[in-house]
């Protein structure tokens, strides 16, 4: 079953660190990056199987929290 994961962080550096951890942790693919407020809020969207997306989001959230502020992290199954 396909799913997407949203990771919204404050600052581009935290988004890159989180995305790096996500794609290394599980078999997910980056499908969208959205920058708002001049790049101060960055949302990264990845897709894959539900279990892979969940594992990737957890890894990305933990990695991004070490260098920045995580605002939102959510898994949406069967979008």
Secondary structure, DSSP 8 states (H G I E B T S, - for coil): -EEEEEEEEESHHHHHHHHHHHHHHSS-EEEEEEEEGGGTEEEEEEEEEHHHHHHHHHHHHHHHHHHSEEEEEEEEE--
